[in-house]
Amino acid sequence: MGKTGTVSIHTIFRKAQYRCGEHEPESRFLINKILTFYNGKIDTNEFTLYVKHRDRRLGLEMDVSHLNYHLLDILVNEFSEAKFILTIRDCYSWLDSFMDQQYRDYCYVRASHPFPHIGGSIIARCLQQCLKRNCSL
């Protein structure tokens, strides 16, 4: 799941002169390959070959991406010398960050929207329903 601190980790390692490329390198290609695997269109061997080839091609010392969660079994089995960073984040700062990202990246704002500051996001619709029912957050 996104919003796990990968941008911060990427920045730290990049400043320390590690070869870490861009944050979440080739994410669109990786997402397509992950979905292809999950939908059964390629098997574990083919997916593993893709991950190994991608690793050689990119030549990164540090691959910073929340998408690596979906590659975890392959990464552990194929890269026995690799080290992993697991970030743990409290739910409140995660939700705050998630809402900020939704606003920046995905929301559209309409003048008539009752919550123009958070636009048409799923979170906004949930908040609307909660407020209509006088729920506590």
N, C-alpha and C positions, 0 to 999 in steps of 0.2 A: 504494500500500500504506500502511496506517495506521502510526502510531507514528513520524512523520517530524518531529515538533517543532511541529506546527501550533498546539497549545495555547500553547506559549511565544511563538510569533510573534504569535498573536492577542492575548495579554496585553500584549506590548510595544506594539503599535499601538493597542490600546484605551487604555492608559495615556497614550499620546502624543496622545490626543483625535481619533484617526481614526474615521470612521464605518465600523465593521467589524461591526456587529450582533453576532449570536451566533457562537460557534465553529461552523463547518460549518453555515451557515444552511440551513434547510429540507432537511436531509440525506435524510430519508425520501422526500420528493418527488423530489429529485434522483436518488437511487438508483433509484427506480422508472422515471424517465425514461431514465436511462442503460441500464438493462436492456431497456427497450422499444426503444431504439435498437439495442443490440447484438443483440437478437433479431429485428431486421428489421421490426418493426411500425411504425416511423416512419423516414423517410429523413433524409438529412443536412440538407436544407433545413428540414424541420419541427423537427429537433433544434436547429438554429441559431436558428430563430425563438424557440423556448422559452428558450434561453440568453440571447438578447438581451432578451426580455421580462422574464425573471427579473432581469437586471441593472438594467433601468430601474425595475422595481417595488421592488427592495430598496434601490436608491440607495446602494450601499456604495462607500467609497473603497478598502477592502481586503476582499477576499473570501478568507478563510482556511479552506481545506478541502483535505484530501488527495484528495477526490473530483474536484477540478479537473483532475487528471491526465487523466481521461476526457474532459474538455472542451478539452484543450490545443490541438488543431488549430483549433477554433472560436474560442477565446480569442485565439490568435495572429492569425488572419485577420480577425476582426471588431473587435478592440480594439488597433489598431496602436500606440497611445500607451501601452498598459499595460506595466507592469514586473512581472517575475516573480521570486520567491525560490525557489531550488532548495536544499533542505537535504540534506546528506549526513551520514549517521550510521554509526558503526562497528557492525558486526554484533553485538558482545557487549552493548553498552548497548541496542541495539534489541531483542534477544531478551529481555533482562531486563525491559525495559519492557512488551513484548508479554505475557510471562508474568504480570507483575503485573496487567495489564489483564484478561487472561483470568480470573485468580483473582477480581478484583473484580466483573467484569461478567457472566461467563458460566458459571462453574463452580458446581456444587453439591457440597456436601461430605457424604459419608456416613461414619458412624462406622467402618464396616468397610473403607473405602477405604485401600489401602496407602500412599497419599501424600495425607493429608487436607489438607495445606497447599496443594496445587495441584489438588485435586478431580478432576473428570472431564474435564479439557481434553484436547485433542489432544496438546499438549505433554507432559502427564502420561503419556499412553499411550506416547508415543515414548520418554520417559525410562524407563518401566517395561521396555520391550522392550530398550532399550540395557543397562540394569542386569542383566537376565536373561542377556544374552549377554556380559557383562563388557566392553562397549565402552568406549572412552575418549571423553570429551567434550572 
